[in-house]
Each structure stands twice: as structure tokens, then as C-alpha cells.
Amino acid sequence: MQPPRTPPRPQHTARRQHRRHLWPRLFGTGLALWLATVAVTLATANPTLLPTVILLGSFLVPVTFVCWAYERTRTAPGSAIGPEPLFFGFIVGGVLGVLGASLLESYLLRQAAFVYLGVGLIEEAVKAGALMLTARGLASVSPRDGMVLGATVGFGFAAFESAGYALNALITENGLDLLALVQTEILRGLLAPVGHGLWTAILGGVLFAASSPGHWRITLRVLLAFLGVSLLHALWDSVHSIAAVLAFLFTGTYWQAQLLEQGRIPPFTPVQAALVPVLDFAGMALVSVVGVGWLAALLRGWNRSNGQRS
């Protein structure tokens, strides 16, 4: 007769649960540290704390979402994503993406007629290249792994890009503006989950689904996914311009039309100034819904396919 199995110790079970849900503690601790740093900076006017404010605020949401995605997929059968690919995907992929996009945009978009579309195509192509570079050593590839590693590269790109935007907001003609820095980081932190990370997750999943370890296949579906996420990216970047045009169309006045005919941009009326943020939000919400719906549809399709195989 076999001896009865000893049930796992409560402390061991607690440790496993503790590790499984690391992302809420990560986000809560990081948010508390960022708020404390902002408060101390305001109280002391110490400029040496500003890099800490920028880094914490820019990296908090991207790192948290990478941790969340990893914890949801690390127990999946056949998953090849571990801490090392995530680290290289976030840091190396993110930095290479920002550097590559900056170089290509500075040389290719000087006189481009469709600047937003050009930015979308360039940045998504650079992130895809960084994704393939960081995934070279994986023993296996699956759509879910592609989504996680793609999101990691995208969030790394977003974190470093947000740090640059925060620095630009901080430095003004009148000196350092901490309030503008904080507002920029809050806005970009709220929007980060439906931006770069989402778009590269979609492309990574489709790319990995069409490929095998060490052999990337650029199929028609991969090309269509690349064009699709680039279009979402371009629409996201152009939302404010589209909102301004719609505000003029809906509530434009005669004198504004005359200024536009002369090639001059008229100032907003109070009604238009209130309408543009509403249209901004509606446009970004629409692009976000399309992106999240696309990712969810891909997940359902892959799960259904795996269920039929098993």
C-alpha cells in the first residue's frame, strides 16, 4: 500500500499564489513610489529628483502589463517565453525600436505627404524587426508567445518614447514645468495598454503563427496584419488633426472659412475648443476598440484551432 500523499504546505501554496499575482504588487508599489517622488519634488523643488519622476512614470504601466501578460502565459503548455527573452525584448527591442524609428523618420519623412501613415509604417516595421531579433534563440514559437513577446517589445518602445515626451513636456520657455510632466505621464500611462504594446502583440501573434523556430515566414496574412496595425497607428496619431477638421466642419463660421481659404489656420471658438477633446476621446476609443477586438478575435481563433487538434 502506498503511503498517503502529503498535502502541500500552506506556506508553499501561499508562495505560489504570491508569485502568480506579482503584477498588482508591482503596480501598487511603483505607483506609490512615483506619487511620493512627485510630492517630494514639489515640496523641495529639487531638480535631481526629476529623472526619477520621468523613469518611474514612463516605465510603470509598460512593465506592469508585461508582468501581467507573462504571468498569464508562463504556465501554458509549450510556452518558450522566459524572463531572459522578456528582458531583451523590453530593453534591447525597445531601445532599438526607438533609435531605428528616429533615424528612419528623420530621413524618410522630411517632405512626406502622408506623415502619419509613414510614421505608422516605419515604427511598426522597426518594432517587428526588433521582435524577430530578440526571438532568434527561442526553441519554439507559438501565436501566444508571439503576442507576449510582441507586446513586450511594444511596451519597451512605449516606455522609452514616453520618457522622451515627458522630458519635452518638462522643459518649457519659462523653465521647468513639473505639472506638465505629470500630466503627460498620466495621459500616456492611461493610453499605453491600447497603443504600441497592443499593435505589436497583434503583429507578433500573426508572425509567430506563420513561422517556425529560426525561420520567419512573411506570408500574405503577416503583410496584411502589418498594414492593419500600421493603419491603426496612423489613425491614432492623426486623431487630434481629424478632430480639429471635424470641429470646423460641424461648427465652422464664415470668418474661419475665409482664413482657411487664405491658407491660415483660424483659432478655435469656445464651442470648438470644448468639442475637440470630445472628438479626440471618441477617436482614440474607436481605434482602441478595433485593436482590442482584433486581438480577441485572433485569440479565439487560435484557441479554437488548438481545441480541434487536441
Secondary structure by P-SEA (a helix, b strand, c coil): cccccccccaaaaaaaaaaacaaaaaaaaaaaaaaaaaaaaaacccccaaaaaaaaaacaaaaaaaaaaaaaccccccccccaaaaaaaaaaaaaaaaaaaaaaaaccccccccaaaaaaaaaaaaaaaaaaaaacccccccaaaaaaaaaaaaaaaaaaaaaaaaaaaacccccccaaaaaaaaaaaaaaccccaaaaaaaaaaaaaaacccccccccaaaaaaaaaaaaaaaaaaaaaaaaaaaaaaacccaaaaaaaaacbbbbbcaaaaaaaaaaaaaaaaaaaaaaaaaaaaaaaaaaaaaaaac
